[in-house]
Amino acid sequence: MRQGREAFLLWLGLFLVWVLITWSAQAQELLTGAAITLVLTLLLRSVYPLLSGIQPGIKPFFFMVVYVFIFIWQLILANIDVAKRVLSPRMPISPGIVKVKTKLKSPLAKMMLTSSITLTPGTLSLDVQGDEIFIHWIDVKGKDVATATDAIVSVFEKGLKEVVE
């Protein structure tokens, strides 16, 4: 039963993306979208367990929208920081690998967190081991776990907790 629910949620999510992309209510396009997303849903059966952390509802959807804005803001800040470093070669950098801790439990939440970190210039997620994430950071500001966690993870984690935990 649970796998059926996860399959339906995946299909519904894919279909909603289809509708948003095509922005059409014509029966032909809706039927085509339903068929294509159904085939994709069947092909993506291996990701069903990953979807177990999704909380359907208005509140998680609202926080997902909020999270997108948080991510975009962090992306802008990181791009500015990296651009400054590129344009000012004398600006000191201290690259290194740091260990951070996450409070997120579900595999989907951890995947979204590490993807957000990797997509942000200046950081790259390397490995996840339980609640620890190893990250390459362009300018290590502190080698202790608490400092690195606060600087890199905490801003993303707050938004993700409401969406996929």
C-alpha angles and dihedrals in degrees: 000000000000092000089053091053091049091048091050092049091050092048092046092049092049092046092050089052088050092052092047092049096046094035090202133127095193112131093231093056093043092051091047090049092048091051096046094046090047090055090047090049091054092047092049097054090124091069095056094098089053090059094060091094094061115111109204117212146080097285096054090044090052091049091048089057089048089048091054089056091046089051094047091050092050089046091054092048092048092048091052091049094050092044090054090051092050094047094043106049091180091061105110120245129187108193120191148130117271133186118228132181127227130202091205114111110183120085090232092054091049091048092051090047095050091044091052091049093048093047090054110087115246096033134074126185109226107173143354120212113175107300094346125092124191113215134184106223125193094215114024108205096181134005096210117099096238095054094046092045092051093047099045113018111029098072092053095039095058092060096041094053090068094047109043111011 
